[in-house]
Each structure stands twice: as structure tokens, then as C-alpha cells.
Amino acid sequence: MNKHSYGLYFSLLACLLLSLLYSPSFDLGMSDKAIFTYTGQAIAKGLVPYRDFFDHKPPLIFFINYAGTLLGGAWGLWVINTLLAMVTTGAFFNCCRRHRLAWPWLLPLLLNLMLRDNLISEGINMTREYGSWFIVLFFCVLVGTSRYRYFYLGLLTALVFFTQQDQVLSLLPFLVYALFTREEMPTGRRALASAAGFAAILLPTVLYFALHRSLGFFWEDAFRFNLTVYTTQRKSLGDHFRTIKRVLDAGNYELPFMVALGLGIVGLIRPNKKKGLIVAAFAAFLLSGSAEFMGGRFKGQAVAVDYYYYFIPLSAGICLLLFTFFAFPEKTTPADWTTLLPYTLLLCGSLTYTAVQHATHLLRRDEDPVINSAELQYLRQHPPADYQLYVFENDDFIAAYNEFRILSPSRWIYQHFWNWYPDWDSDGRILSSITEDLQRHHTTYVIMDPVNAATFRNRANYHRWMDFLQSHYQPVPMPGNKPSLLWQLKANP
């Protein structure tokens, strides 16, 4: 066993330990994850994404959760996520070692610390996390020597695109570099090989939705909705930069960001063996934060909400920019530990402290307030079947669908757009479809907090919904006379 093996084992062990902090016993609930888990279970029961349940994410996250369901549920999904993390960590370590970085474990460690930073990540198994792993794998293939690397580059581009579309922006500089840098293989052949790799993901995806007569739903929900609704709110440039400052500071990303920015600028100025690659890496680094500029996301409030999780892709952007700085200097000089130690402390010191704090203050999943709520305790005594529970305006309670392994009576599994956009469902057509589905299935229970529903931007929709609910349902009394979020179908509505 040589010193490189020790570095690889250290990187993989760090990856595994950091992943264990998010094992199913400790990975706290968050509405997006509950929704994704539901989609996996729904596919396992024969439902088709977009046609049978609404979501505006690309479809790969649904199929990842479907695979997790087939492997046994939460632990199966954790295994998929951890294996991808370890494969990517190993590939990145080998990339660093092959290009003679003095401490090849440093950047893989930094990548894992950033992706597992609980101040930013809000757990694991989210789209931007998967996209970040795929982007790092893309880069490892790009600087590798495989004869099929352009096919793999196209395939990984498609994986990113069908996981989180906007993350493709941070791949574009690398893709342009791959296609147009000087090389024996003609640009046309490189482009065709990359297109073939992209098609290897695109064609089965399109075929799946075509066979299920759902291409229209796929287009409307995963693409048109994002372009015409989700990213249309705007906030000022100053507000964007204030959000960036707050998130970088609060999430412990500030030091790695500033170090990468400073070294990236130096790399652009000083002589470099791969000037084109460092230019591409610097552009990718800047584009890693592009999600912040895609809409204001006011959530119906006067002040835009900071989305910490949208900054997860910076983990890949920062690490890849640092790699190009350290791997391709014009003059190679041996680096001793006194040279590398300051970089290590600046890049990993605060993030390591955050990881230790997280590890020593883990909260159990069964301590989650939603899981422990009186409403779910009642439902455990009266377990609902498929279509007999509807969660309205309380997205965290979608966990109930997953616990009881039941299907929602409506394809509209979450409804916060009624609170966000004044013009959403202006004629009440979608809301009417929900009430019709509840009546058609004779749905027994509805979970809803009237305080949340009161924030509907369209008051006519609010009154339409409340009139229906109060006519057909009544609150279920909870212990201690606490306000109840659980409503039960009246005997004779």
C-alpha cells in the first residue's frame, strides 16, 4: 500500500462519514424531499410523472426515488446517493493524483464538506446535489484520456439537464472547451459523439413519456411552467448581491468562495499551461450561482426569500476552479506542507467545524415536529388508504403519504403557487379540479392549516376553497384542544 492509497481511503472514509450524518434516522424532513419520495412511490404504483402528479422538476429525480423505493425505501435511496458520492469522490481523487496535486485528497474533501454542509444543503437526495456530483464527474472525464470521453460528456450533460436544467449553464464553458480546444479528433466528430451520449438519455426519456401519452404534460410542467411562471418574478441586482453575501456568510461558503475567486483571477493573469481550461473553469464557477438570478421567489411576501439550497452548485464550481489553478501552473515547483497548510485551513477549517457541530448535535427523524404531530398520531390509529388523505397548503405533511404508502386524490400534490402568484389559476379551474377529485374519491381526511390558506393571493380562490372545505369537512378534535389541522369528511355533506 502506497501513500496514494492512504489518500484515497481517507477521501472515501470522509465521504462515507459525512453521508452517514444524513442516514434515514437523521435526515430531517423537508417538503421537496417528501415530494420526491412520494413521486418514487407513485411511479412504483403505476403513476406517470406530470400526467398523474404535478411537479416542475425534470424527471430524473423521480426515477432515482423510484429506484430507491425498489431497493427498500429510505435506506435504498441513501445507498444510491452514498454510492454516487463515493464514486465521484474516488474519480476526483484519482484526477487530482494523476495531475500531480501535492495533496490529492484536499479538493475531494472540500467537495464533500461543501455538499454535506447542513447550513446549506437541507439534507440529501435533492436535485442540485445530484447535479453537482454529475458536474464533477463530467470534469473528471473531460481531463481524462478515455477514447469514449466525448460520448460520456454528452451522457453526463443529459443527466445534469434531466436532473436540474439550469445547472447545465455551469457545464457549458467546459463543453465549449471540450469541443473547440485543439485536438486530433475533428470538432465535428467530437460534437457527434457528445450528441450520441446526450441521446442515450434523451431518447429513452422521450419514449417513456410518449408511450404513456404524457409528452404534453412533460413539456408543460417541466419546461413551460419554469419559463412562464416560476422564474418570472424579479428583484433588483442589489438585492441579488445582498442575498449572495448573506448565504455565503451564513452557510460557511464565504472563505472557499473568496479563496477560489482570488486564485481564479490570479490564474487568469499568470502564465498557465491550460489557459483555455482555467477560463472555462472561472466561467463555470460564476455560472454555478446562476440560479439566484433566475427569479425573485417572493413567495407572496414583500421581501424575497433567500434560498440557501440554490447555492449548493458552488461546491462543484469552487473545487473545479481550484483544481485548474493547482494542476496547470506554467512552472511546477514542489509544494511542501507549509505551503499547503494555509490553503487547507482556509478552505476546510470552518466547514470541518460545521460538520463536527452537526455530528455532535444530530436530531433524530422521529423527533421531527411533523412526524410527532397530533394529526399524524391520529391517522396512525385510523390509517387512510389510497386517495383518502389530501394534504393542502402544508407541504411538510406530504410525509404522511410516504408513511402510509398512499396516493394523493389529486395530481396537485402541493399548492403553494396559490400563495406566491396573484395570477396563478385566476379562473379557479385548477382549484375546481381538486375539489372534484376529493368528491369523486370521497376523500376522508384533509390536512390544512386555515392560516396558510388565508394567504391566497386570489381572494376569490380562497373563498371558493374555504366554502367547499367547510361545507364538506369538519375539524377533528386534537388532544389539549389545540387547533386542529386535520379535517374529516362529514357524514352527510
ABEGO torsion letter per residue (X at the ends): XBAAAAAAAAAAAAAAAAAAAABAAABBBBAAAAAAAAAAAAAAAGBBBGAABBBABBAAAAAAAAAAAAAGEAAAAAAAAAAAAAAAAAAAAAAAAAAGBABAAAAAAAAAAAAABAAAAGEBGBAAAAAAAAAAAAAAAAABABAAAAAAAAAAAAAAAAABAAAAAAAAAAAAAAAABBBABBAAAAAAAAAAAAAAAAAAAAAAAAAAGAAAAAAAAAAAAAAAAAAABBBBAAAAAAAAAAAAAAAGAAAAAAAAAAAAAAAAABBBABAAAAAAAAAAAAAAAAAAABEAGAGGBABBBBBAAAAAAAAAAAAAAAAAAAAABABBBBBBAAAAAAAAAAAAAAAAAAAAAAAAABBBAAABAAAABAAAAAAAABBBBBGABBBBGBAAAAAAAAAAGBBBABABABAAAAAABAABGAAGAAAAAAAAAAAAAGBABBBBBAAAAAABABAAAAAAAAAAAAAABBBBBBBGGBBBABBBBBABX
